[in-house]
Amino acid sequence: MDTVDYAVILTRDDTGKWTAEVPALPGCITWGSSKDEVLALVREAIEGWILSRQTTGKSIPSPTMVVELARVSVAS
């Protein structure tokens, strides 16, 4: 069994809830009340997304996004 790394975008809203979205897998998105919870849930969502594609004989997209952080100084 191969392992694949998909980029996940994490967003926290003003109520403290987290969203995780996988851009390479359309519609693969989940929500959680903490960062740890949403990371666990998004792994399950990815596995379910892939299993669904395999079951229906559809192709599974390869990861295409690489995320890098750009640190800049901002005057306070």
Buried (B, 14 or more C-beta within 10 A) or exposed (E): EEEEEBEBEEEEEEEEBBBBBBBBBEEBBBBBEEEEBBBBBBBEBBEEBBEEBEEEEEEEBEEEEEEEEEEEEEEE
